[in-house]
Amino acid sequence: MPRYDANKIAMALPLKTADASQTEDFESDPKIVKFVVVKKREEQAKEELTSFEEAMLPHLDAAHNLAKWLLRNEEDAQDVVQEAYLRAFRSFAGFHGTNGRAWLLTIVRNTSYTLLKKSHAVDVTTSFDEEIHASGHESVSPATLLEHSEDAQLIKEAMDELPAEFREILTLRHQEGLSYKEIADIAQIPSGTVMSRLARARAKLRECLKARIGKEK
């Protein structure tokens, strides 16, 4: 995983300007008024940038991880992360929640799907019975599926074969450790769908792994 330069991302973020109405409190030389207003704008912009960095830069790795698994292309993943952070900064004034990671990952997800649609690379799953697939698979641990494999490349290849929504939900649940509710918010689907889709994704991943292991024997 590339090490993003937080300073470069911060430098790429446009500085917002304060409302020019602040001049109403000043009845002085126009040059002095202009200096004071510009100074206040700079101070406010720095405060906003500092707040954004503190809230969002710690989630760079999670943002890249999701983009990488969705796009299956390192260069595209890096571009999406940069774009997502710019979008997040522009919208940061409207963020009043406490879960910055989930909020950011929602933007990363949407940005990734926008790119996938532009390149006509969005793949969808086939329909399935939620009642059948929503049970019986929770016992499969994240470690078994994704973390403690003897062959990480095998896992990657199997994951790459899955539809985008399966790659997404496995990454969010097993690699990022998000709750069903957080995943539901990010993917914009009901919590029940999260459970059934996750079960389906696990089953499909096992099928892909079994097939690949069989080929290597």
TORGU-34198 format. One line per field, with one value per residue (C-alpha): x, y, z; residue in one letter. Coordinates in nm, 3 decimals, m for minus. Each point is the difference from the previous one (the first is absolute). Example, Ala and Ser with C-alpha at 12.3 -4.5 7.8 and 13.67 -1.06 7.14 Angstrom:
<sites>
x 1.230;0.137
y m0.450;0.344
z 0.780;m0.066
torza A;S
</sites>
This chain:
<sites>
x 0.000;0.143;0.079;m0.201;0.164;m0.247;0.167;m0.049;m0.366;m0.039;0.172;m0.235;m0.304;m0.137;m0.019;m0.350;m0.066;m0.201;m0.307;0.090;m0.270;0.263;0.098;m0.319;0.158;0.284;m0.018;0.358;0.242;m0.098;0.354;m0.014;m0.343;0.123;0.303;m0.209;m0.255;0.267;0.173;m0.322;m0.068;0.343;m0.039;m0.344;0.124;0.292;m0.233;m0.231;0.291;0.144;m0.336;m0.039;0.349;m0.053;m0.333;0.072;0.369;0.016;m0.230;0.224;0.088;m0.364;m0.093;0.272;m0.084;m0.364;0.086;0.263;m0.237;m0.282;0.205;0.259;0.250;0.260;0.026;m0.378;m0.023;0.249;m0.182;m0.333;0.140;0.135;m0.333;m0.197;0.205;m0.060;m0.372;0.004;0.173;m0.250;m0.285;0.169;m0.195;m0.314;0.147;m0.130;0.029;0.249;0.090;0.243;0.124;m0.344;m0.077;0.325;m0.039;m0.344;0.161;0.276;m0.260;m0.210;0.307;0.117;m0.335;m0.011;0.331;m0.115;m0.314;0.199;0.224;m0.301;0.169;m0.279;m0.089;m0.309;m0.101;m0.272;m0.317;m0.021;m0.229;0.086;m0.150;0.223;0.319;m0.051;0.077;0.255;0.312;0.073;0.224;0.257;0.243;0.171;0.334;m0.096;m0.118;0.241;0.271;0.174;0.016;0.323;m0.025;m0.096;0.021;m0.256;m0.239;0.053;m0.064;m0.315;m0.122;0.066;m0.240;m0.289;m0.251;0.069;m0.268;0.146;0.355;m0.135;m0.190;0.280;0.249;m0.218;m0.094;0.311;0.284;m0.135;m0.210;m0.306;m0.334;m0.304;m0.152;0.312;0.012;m0.369;0.057;0.302;m0.155;m0.342;m0.182;m0.211;0.183;m0.180;0.143;0.345;m0.032;m0.129;0.248;0.287;m0.108;m0.023;0.343;0.160;m0.151;0.116;0.350;0.023;m0.108;0.268;0.267;m0.100;0.015;0.342;0.142;m0.133;0.177;0.331;m0.010
y 0.000;0.339;0.243;0.307;0.329;0.173;0.335;m0.032;m0.082;0.294;0.232;m0.117;0.099;0.341;0.259;0.121;0.371;0.160;0.209;0.350;0.138;0.006;0.342;0.148;0.031;0.214;0.375;0.077;0.046;m0.235;m0.138;m0.089;m0.157;m0.208;m0.118;m0.100;m0.186;m0.187;m0.088;m0.135;m0.200;m0.157;m0.084;m0.152;m0.201;m0.135;m0.098;m0.182;m0.178;m0.103;m0.138;m0.191;m0.148;m0.114;m0.163;m0.154;m0.061;m0.289;m0.193;0.014;m0.369;m0.104;0.227;m0.147;m0.356;0.036;0.176;m0.261;m0.296;0.170;0.119;m0.279;0.252;0.174;0.317;0.042;m0.062;0.277;0.241;m0.080;0.053;0.342;0.096;m0.133;0.210;0.311;m0.072;m0.069;0.330;0.195;m0.163;m0.001;0.298;m0.211;m0.295;0.001;m0.368;m0.192;m0.281;0.167;m0.326;m0.119;0.344;0.006;m0.358;0.088;0.268;m0.239;m0.260;0.242;0.138;m0.352;m0.102;0.316;m0.101;m0.359;0.116;0.232;m0.288;m0.236;m0.228;m0.028;m0.360;m0.103;m0.313;m0.240;0.000;m0.236;m0.106;0.211;m0.248;m0.276;0.200;0.210;m0.284;m0.269;0.187;0.240;m0.261;0.060;0.243;0.293;m0.161;m0.320;0.185;0.286;0.040;m0.327;m0.160;m0.177;0.145;0.368;0.008;m0.278;0.204;0.306;m0.190;m0.154;0.340;0.154;m0.250;0.119;0.268;0.351;m0.010;m0.324;0.139;0.308;m0.172;m0.248;0.285;0.214;m0.287;m0.215;0.242;0.324;m0.165;0.217;m0.083;m0.102;0.342;0.181;m0.213;0.063;0.374;m0.008;m0.230;0.164;m0.329;m0.147;m0.184;m0.322;0.028;0.045;m0.331;m0.191;0.155;m0.073;m0.364;m0.025;0.165;m0.242;m0.297;0.126;0.069;m0.353;m0.134;0.203;m0.107;m0.365;0.015;0.164;m0.239;m0.291;0.132;0.022;m0.361
z 0.000;m0.091;0.276;m0.075;0.081;0.230;m0.062;m0.377;0.049;0.234;m0.248;m0.274;0.202;m0.102;0.274;0.069;0.042;0.276;m0.069;m0.115;0.229;0.275;m0.135;0.144;0.345;m0.124;m0.065;m0.080;m0.284;m0.287;m0.012;0.368;m0.040;m0.293;0.197;0.302;m0.212;m0.195;0.326;0.149;m0.314;0.017;0.370;m0.054;m0.298;0.204;0.283;m0.241;m0.164;0.336;0.114;m0.326;0.022;0.359;m0.084;m0.341;m0.061;0.251;m0.234;m0.307;0.015;0.030;m0.292;m0.218;0.099;m0.104;m0.326;m0.083;0.042;m0.186;m0.296;m0.017;m0.130;0.215;m0.209;m0.015;0.375;0.073;m0.231;0.166;0.349;m0.099;m0.158;0.297;0.243;m0.207;m0.003;0.373;0.069;m0.208;0.195;0.340;0.130;m0.025;0.190;0.356;0.083;0.213;m0.240;m0.237;m0.145;m0.109;m0.146;m0.195;m0.123;m0.132;m0.215;m0.109;m0.093;m0.202;m0.175;m0.082;m0.145;m0.209;m0.157;m0.048;m0.178;m0.226;m0.101;m0.029;0.252;0.258;0.060;0.194;0.181;m0.100;0.206;0.294;0.280;0.304;0.245;m0.134;m0.004;0.311;0.239;0.053;m0.110;0.287;0.162;m0.275;0.157;m0.172;0.077;m0.178;m0.309;m0.042;0.259;0.082;m0.340;m0.084;m0.348;m0.002;m0.379;m0.019;0.214;m0.217;m0.321;0.144;0.122;m0.340;m0.157;0.217;m0.103;0.130;0.268;0.139;0.004;0.170;0.278;0.079;0.023;0.223;0.233;0.018;m0.068;0.144;0.271;m0.052;0.157;m0.203;0.063;m0.118;m0.314;m0.060;0.024;m0.231;m0.261;0.036;0.048;0.286;0.279;m0.096;m0.349;0.148;0.182;m0.300;m0.240;0.236;0.027;m0.376;m0.041;0.246;m0.178;m0.339;0.133;0.134;m0.338;m0.178;0.249;m0.026;m0.379;0.002;0.256;m0.207;m0.309;0.183;0.121
torza M;P;R;Y;D;A;N;K;I;A;M;A;L;P;L;K;T;A;D;A;S;Q;T;E;D;F;E;S;D;P;K;I;V;K;F;V;V;V;K;K;R;E;E;Q;A;K;E;E;L;T;S;F;E;E;A;M;L;P;H;L;D;A;A;H;N;L;A;K;W;L;L;R;N;E;E;D;A;Q;D;V;V;Q;E;A;Y;L;R;A;F;R;S;F;A;G;F;H;G;T;N;G;R;A;W;L;L;T;I;V;R;N;T;S;Y;T;L;L;K;K;S;H;A;V;D;V;T;T;S;F;D;E;E;I;H;A;S;G;H;E;S;V;S;P;A;T;L;L;E;H;S;E;D;A;Q;L;I;K;E;A;M;D;E;L;P;A;E;F;R;E;I;L;T;L;R;H;Q;E;G;L;S;Y;K;E;I;A;D;I;A;Q;I;P;S;G;T;V;M;S;R;L;A;R;A;R;A;K;L;R;E;C;L;K;A;R;I;G;K;E;K
</sites>
